[in-house]
Amino acid sequence: MTCFVRSTLTGVALAALTVGLGGVDARADMAAAERWVDQEFQPSTLSRDEQLAEMAWFIEASAPYRGMEIRVVSETIPTHEYEAKTLTQAFAEITGIQVTHDLIQEGDVIEKLQTQMQSGTNIYDAYINDSDLIGTHFRYGAVQNLTDWMTGDGAAVTLPTLDVDDFIGKDFTTGPDGKLYQLPDQQFANLYWFRYDWFTNPEYKARFRETYGYELGVPVNWSAYEDIAEFFTYDVREIDGVAIFGHMDYGKKAPDLGWRFTDAWLSMAGAGDVGLPNGKPVDEWGLRVEGCRPVGSSVGRGGATNGPAAKYALRKYMEWLRRYAPPGALGMDFYQSLPSLAQGNVAQQIFWYTAFTASMVAPQSEGNNTVDEEGRPLWRMAPSPHGPYWEEGQKLGYQDAGSWTLLNSTPVDRRQAAWLYAQFTVSKTVSLRKSHIGLTIIRDSDINHASFTERSPMLGGLVEFYRSPARVQWTPSGTNVPDYPKLAQLWWQNIGEAVAGEVTVDTAMDNLAREQDRVLQRLQRAGVQGECGPQLNPVEDDEVWLSRAGSPKPRLADEKPQGITVDYDELIASWSAVE
């Protein structure tokens, strides 16, 4: 204890040792804090003194809840595994609050959340759920808005050094009312993935240039992506005796098939309107909003879910999956497809979740064939290409922001204790170390830390992307979506029928748009979402809307313009110049 007193000069740290904690407990807690700071929570953007001051605040603030046991839940990704296995232990030793952090599939997280919202029964004391639910949360009033919480019932348990403005996903978790509804815990983007070693191979570059008339490089548009897929699948065909493929995806009819589209396939094709973080008035789901009210999904109501761009997007997805992906991809779900890239037989993937960067930088000894003997990646990540309907100023892809969410149905004392744990997992003491473990960066201060500069050559472009001005074009589902759980399930069911060959592309997207309109209509009749609830436009002839500016957009005469590529190293250099 004497060492801590000498090294820590802040008043809050000293106060933690004297205000109502009990001398022996305080010394034990600070001993635990020092041990965790020194042995686990490095590197950090804070000095050791500042880290210990934060931990001292947690000791003081948690005193009323010492001995409490709380339950939280999240999906299963490496970041949350670290929280569940390591941070719960650290938090318990430092604060005396026991945490059960359950890890389940994302769809199950949403189901539990929806059940608690509807029943009012407290299942979990806090949830880490995607910010895709922001439109749901701010309309239903079942979620505690954190702006008011941090100055109200949560004021005494809100970390003074939380620094909300440092979170790079803050805009994604803010409602149209300007209130913060969720606190980002992890964040990752869907980016283009490609074999840098193959793309820079002089022989392949020459063959591609001769065949297609332009350079092999990072595709800027879908035309180039398709040309590259064709080239590697049917021209190169094999490398070192191993068959290779120009594309990877999955097509099993399951809930995660819906994510492939809501995360945000239609926006990449260009179906929505210009505007960031989401198109206005028509977003990447094809939902039109006027003011804050959703008014339609189908083209006849001003939406774009079944517009020409959306149907084009589904056709291309199905065509590429069958023509360029490895055998079996059509029957894979999201989780089964994850190990495929590491096998080393795929040239590119149009969008790939960077949450799994940690597994893609695993050594060769763990079965990863996409790194060299020294562990350096043979691949890179870059901006995803866009379809022919895309316009400058639109979002370019999806970015996930798994975020802490507090429900009003949770008793206040349990909500306060859970809020302490939530802040612990994202505190500056902890967040940089957690970012290096899971590679799902949430803070500007973390991504700009020297430790990531040093590590960037081993991460295949992740650091460069998150430091670049381009990152703002990747955003989660936005506030246009009024009920994510009800609407999201419609996507995989309808798209799955098309992928399975049960219905045509046109029928699948028409059915999806119609069913989304029905959900909006039911919400309108129920009147449960207040002044920002749906109010459907009357149905008009599709041509009335297609003839107007913006989305929905009329069908293009040429849906495959000239392919365009960019040199990866030049792209990265241009980002660095902007920095």
N, C-alpha and C positions, 0 to 999 in steps of 0.2 A: 504493500500500500504506500509506503513512503516514496518508493520510486515513482508511482503515479502522481502523487501530490507534487513532487519536485518538477515533473515533466509537463504537467498540465496546468495552464495558467488561466483558463477560462472560468468565469463564475458559474456557468451551468454545470461544469464538471464537478467543481467543488461542492456545489449545492446538492448534487446527487448523493454525496456521502453523508449529508447531515440532515436532510429533510425526510423524516418519518420512515426510513428504510430499516433501521436497526443496524447497529455497527457491524456485527459479525456477517449478516447477510450482505451488506453493502460491500464489505471487503471481499467476500466470496464472489459476488457478481462482477466486481471490477477486475478481480483476478481472472475470471473467465473471459471478460471482455478483452483484457490485454492479451491473453493467450490466443483468442480467435483473431484479433487484429494482427498480431505478429506472425501467426502460423498459417492463417488462411486468407484473410482479407487484404492481400497484396497482389498486384499493385492497386493503388487508389488515387483518385484525383485530390484527395485530402492528405494533409500531413498526418503523422501519427497522433500528434496532439489533437488535431481536429477530429480524427476518427474516434479517439477515446472520449472526446467531449460529446459526440453524437451518442456513443454507447452509454455514457453517464445519463444523458437525457432519457434514453429508453428505460434505464433502471428506475429512474424517478417516476416517469409517467406510467410505468406498468405496475407500480406498487399496489394500487387498489385491486388489481386483477391477478396477483400472484396466486398460484395454485389452480387457476382456472384452466379448463381444457376446452379448446375450440377446434372446429372442423372447417377446413377450406377445401376447394376442389379446383382442378385445372385439367386441361388435356395433357397427353403424354408426349412431351418433346424433351430433349436433353436439358434445356433451361429449367423446366419444372421438375425434372428428376433431381437436379442439383438442389433446388429449393426443398423438395420433399425429404431428401436424404441428409443434406448437410445444414441448410439454413434453419430448419425446424429445430435441430439439435442445438445450434448456436443460440437461437432465440430463447429456447427453454433454459439453457444454462445461464444466460445473461439476465433474463427477465423473470424466470419462474413460471412463465405461461407455457403450457404444453399445447402443441399444435399437431393435429392429424391432417396431413396434406394429401388428399386422395388424388390419384392420377387415373383418369379414364379417357375414353375417346371423346373427341370434340362434340360429336352428335349427342352423346350421353350427358355431357356438361349442359348443353342447351336444354335437353329434356328435363334434367333436374331443376334448372333455373326456371323453366316455364311452369313446372309443377309447383314450385314454391311461390311464384308470382300469382298463380291462379288460386291456390289453396290457402295461402297465408301461413302455412305450416313451415316452421324453420327447419330446413333440411341441412343447409350449410350456413356458416356464419359469414362467409365471403366467397365470392366466385372470381376466378380469372376466366373471363369469357371475351370473345372477340369484340372489338369495337364496332363490328358489323351490326351489332344490336343497338347502336346509338339511337336510331330512329324509333325503335321499340321502346327503349328506356325513357326517353324524354316525353313520349306521348302518353304512356300508361300511368305514370306516377307511382310505380311500384318500387322504383330505385331511388335511393338517397342521392340527390345531387350534391356533389362533393364541395362545390363552392359554398353552399349554405352550411353543410356539415362542418367544414373546417373553421367556421366562425360561430357555430352553434354548439350542438351536443358533442361534436368532435374536437372542439377547440383545445381542450386540455390535453388531448392525445394526438395533436397534429405536430409533427416534427418541424421545429423552427427553420431547419436547414433543408427542408424538402425540395425547395426550388422548383416549383411546377414549370416555370418557363424554360427550364433546362431539358424538359422531355420533348423529344423530337416528334412524338405522336400526339401532342396535346390537342392539336386542331381536330384530330380524328375522334376524340372523345368529348368534344364540346357540342352541345345542342344548339339549335337555332336561337334559343333564348340567351346564348352566351354563357351558360352554366356548364361547368365541368361535371360529367356524369360518371366517368371512369378514369382510373389512373393507370397509364401504361406500365406493364410489367416486363413484356418482351415484345420484340418487333422484328419482322422479317418481310422481305419482298419476294415477289415472283419475278425472276430475271431470266434472261436468255443464258443458256449454258452450252459451251462448245469445247471441242478438243483443240486447244491452242496448238499443240504439237502437230496435228494433222493439217490445220488451216495454214500453218506457216511452212509446211513441207513444200520445197520448190517444185517437185514433180507434180504434186496435186494442184498447186497454184497454176502451173503452166497448162495442165490438162483442162482445168476449169475455165481458164481464160479463153482457150481455144474453142471450147464447146459453147460457152455462154456469152462470150464477148465482153465480160467485165471481170473484176478481180474477186477472187475468193476471199471473203472477209466476214465481219459481223454483219448480218443482214439488217438493213434498215426497214425493209418492207416484207410483206408475206410472199411476194413474188420471188424475192431472193432466197427466202427460207425454203420455199418449195424447190427451187433450182438446186440448192445445196443438198436437200434431202434426196432428190433424184440422183444427183451426182455420186454421193457416197454409197447409196443403196444399189444402184444399177451400173455405175461406171467403175468406181474403185472396187466395190463388192467385197473384198477381203483384204486384211492386213495380217502379215505373219501367219497365214493359213487359217485365220479366224474370220468368219463371216461378220460383216459390219452393217450397220443400219443408219439411215440418215435422220431418224426421228424417234422419239420415245413419248408414249402417253399411256393412258389406261382407259378401259371402256366398260367395265363391269357395272351392271345396273345396281347401284348401291348409293347411299346418301352422299358419299364423297364424290360421286360423279357430278352432283350438283355444284360442288365447290369449284370444279374445273371450269364452270361457266360463270357462276356468280363472282368468282375470284379472278379476273373479270374479263372473260373471253370476248364478250360483246364489245366492251370498250376498246380492246386491242384491235378489233375489226373496224371500229369507228362508228358503232351504232348510236352512241349518245351525243350529247351536245358539248360544245366548248365550255370550259369552266373547271376550276380546281377548288377544293379537292374532288368534287364530283360534278358531272355535267349539269347545267341548269338551262332550261327547266327539265330536260330529260336526262336521266342518269344512266349508269352502266347496266342496270337491270331492265332498261327500257321503260322505267316508271316516270311519268310526267307529274311534276308538282307545280302548283300555282300558289304563290305565297309559301305557306308551309303545308298546304293540303294536297295529298296525292289525288290526281283526277283521272288517271287511267294508265293501263298497261298496253292495251291493244292499239293498233294504228288508228282505228276508227274513233278512239277517244283521245288521240294525240300522243299515245305512247309509241314505243318502238320495239317491244319485245317480239313482235312478229313482223317487223319491217324487213325490207330487203337486206339490210346489213346483217341483221340477226340471223336470217336464214342462210345467208352466205357463210357466216361464221360457223354454223353447225355443219354445213356441207363440207367445208374445208377440214374441220376437226375429224369428221368421219372418213373422208378421203385419205388424209395423211395417216391416220391410225391404221387403216387397212393396207395402204400401199408402201409405207416406209418404216413402220415400227417392227421390232422383233416379234417372232411368232409367240403367241400367247398373250400379247399386250391387250388385245381386245377383251380377254376374260379376266384381266387383273383389276383389282381395286387400288386405291391410293397407296395403302400400306404394302401391298404385294409388289407394287412397281418401284418402290423406293430403292431397293438394292440394285436395280438394273443398270444404272449409270456406272456404278462401281465395278461392274464386270468388265468395262473397258471396250465394249463393242458398239457404242452409240456415238455418232458424230456430233449431235446437237439435240437440245430440247428447247422448245420455243419459250416455255416458262417453267421454272423450277424453283421450289421453295428454298430460300436461303437458310431457313431454320435448320436444314440438314447439312450445312457446310461442315459442321464438326465431324460428321461421319465421312464426308468426301475428302477430308484431309487426313484420314486415318492412314497408318503405314501399310505398305505392301503386305507385311506379315499378317495383317488382319483381313486380307482378301481384297484390298482396294487396288485395282489395276489402273487407276488414273493418277497415280503419283509416281515419281521416280524413286530411285534407291535412297535418296536423301530426304524423301518425303515432300519434295516440291511438287505442286500440282501441275499436271500436264494439261489441265483445263483452265478456262477462265469463265467468269460471268460478265454479262454486259446488258445494256438495255434491250428489252424484247422488241422485235420488229412489229410494225403496225400494218393493219389491213388497208385496203384501198378506200374505205369510207372514212378513215381517220383524217382529222384536220389538226393543224397546229393549234395548240391551246387546249386540246383534250387531255384527259388523263391517259397514260400509256400502259398502265398495268396495275396490279393489285399489291397492296402492302398490308400485312396483318399486324394488328396491334392488340395482342392479348392483354386485357386490362382488368385491374381489380375493380370489383363491383359490389356495392353494399345494398342489400334489400331492406326496405322499410319493415318487412315482416320479422326481421331479426331483432331480438331484444336489444335495447340500447347498450347494455353493459357488454354483451357478447359482440356487438358491432364495434364497440370501442376497442376491445381486446384484439379483434380481428384486424382492425385498422392499424393497430400498432405493428402487427406482424406484416401486413401488406407494406407498410412504409419501411420496415426493416429490410425487406427483400429488394427494395429499390433505392435505399439510402445511398448516399455517396460513399459511405464507408464500404458498402458491399457491392455496389452496382458494377464497378469496373472489373472486379474479379469475376463476377457472375457473367459479364459480357464476354470475357475470355473463355469461360467454360462453355456457354451455350451459343455464343456468336449471334445473339439476338439483341442488338444494341438499342438502348432506349434514351440515352442522354447524349447531348451534344458534347458535353465535357468529356465523356468517355471515349467517343469515337475520335476525338481530336487529341487524345492523350498520346504521349510519346511511345508508350508500350504498343499501341496499334500501328504506329509508323514503323516500328521495328519488326512487327509481325506481318505486315501487309504482304510481303512477297510470298508468304506461305498460305494466303487466303484467297487467291485467285480473283481479286478485284472487288472483294466485299468492302474493304476499307475505302477504296477509291470511290465506290458508288455512294456510300453513306456520307462521304465528305463532299460529294459533288452537288452542284445546283440541280442536277437532273432528278434527284430523289423525290422532289415534290410532285412529280407526275405519277408516282405510284401511291395509290390511296386505297383504304378499305371501302367496303360498301358504306354509303353515306346515309344522311338523314331522310332521304326520299323513301326509304324502305320502312313502312309503318309497323310491320309485324314480321320480323325476320323468321321466327320459328314456323309460323303458318305458311309463309310464302316460299321459304327455301326448300321445303319438302316437295313442292310442285315441280321444281327444276329437274331433279334427278329422275323423278317418275316419268315425266314427259320426254325428256331427252333420252332416257334409257330406252324408251320404246322405239325411238328413231334409230339409235345405235344398234339395237337388236334386230332391226329390219321389220318391226311390227307395224310401223306407220311411216309415211314419208316425212321428209324434213319440214315441208310446208305445214302438214297436219300437226306435227309435234309442236311447232312454235305457235301456230294458231291456237291449239288447245291450251298451251301454257299461258298465253296472253289472256285468253278467255277465263281460265281458272283464276288467274291473279286478279282480274277484274271482279270476279265473284267474291273473292276474299275481301277486296276493298269495299264492295257493296255491303257485305255483311257487317264490316266494321262501321260503315257509315250508318246503317240502320241501328246498330247497337248504341251508337253515340258515346262510346267509352273512351274516346281519345281526345275529347275536347275540341278546341278551336283549330287544332292542327290535324284532326282526323280526316279521313278520305271524304271527298265530295265529288263523285264521278261526273265527268263531262258526258253529255248526250252522245250517242253513237252517230257518226257521220260517215259518208262514203270515204274510203281510204284515200282516194285521190285528193280530197279536200285538204288533208293534212300533208300528203306527200308533195303537193305543189307549193307548200309554204317553205320559207327559209328554215334552216336548222333541222333538228331531228323530230320526227322520223324522216329519213332520207330516201329519195327515189332510187330505184335500181340503176347502177352504172352500166353503161354500154360495154365497158371493158373492165372486168374485175381482176385482170392480171396485167397491170402495167409493167414497164421495164423494171427488172430487178436492180436494186441499189444496195451496195455494201460499203462498209467503212473499215479502215485498218484499225485493229484493236489498240495498238500502241499509240497511234495518232489520237484516237478517241480519249484514251487515258491522259495523254499529254495536254489535250485541250481542256479537260476537267481541271487538271492541276494548275493551268494558266489562269482559270477563272478563280480558283481558290486564292 
